[in-house]
């Protein structure tokens, strides 16, 4: 995920967004590591907002202002990132 500080953001907003991104990354990594994807399918925006106890609008606004991507794009990028790592591990075994 691209991390840059939006020039219009205050330092506190940037810190909160960075913390939010870390929590999302951890949540998605745990989701894929526990293989929830096999039973529940891809994680949804609703799943993430529920786990983080934030509204969909807040989540999307914070992510878009910090990364330029919405929540669904973040989920898909993490899925691709994990798939690439798993594929490389499979090839080099």
Steps between C-alpha positions, in 0.01 A plus 500: 500500500627839410543718807528871459378789705236704328615866519154601625517257793593596850769299676236339725291396198809352336587308818145365534493395136837328530373313807185407308709367210708289738186354655353422158820331386512291816131411471533392137822309562333313788191432286707341225739324738214332687360395162163662572487565128429128442190508720379858470632620165680829450488747787249775439493868583227416753726242666781753537281783628339264752834366623643851534176648634494787250245606240545412134507869410769586758708203392476586132564873557809434712642243260431710193659809654811308603546241225281621215320164510168392642451213741419243232818587311703456819346154550574397142858630514565302819354188338732543200800567726437183701436293187833613353687402816325162517573439131868583545524267798338224295742548209815506712418189707 
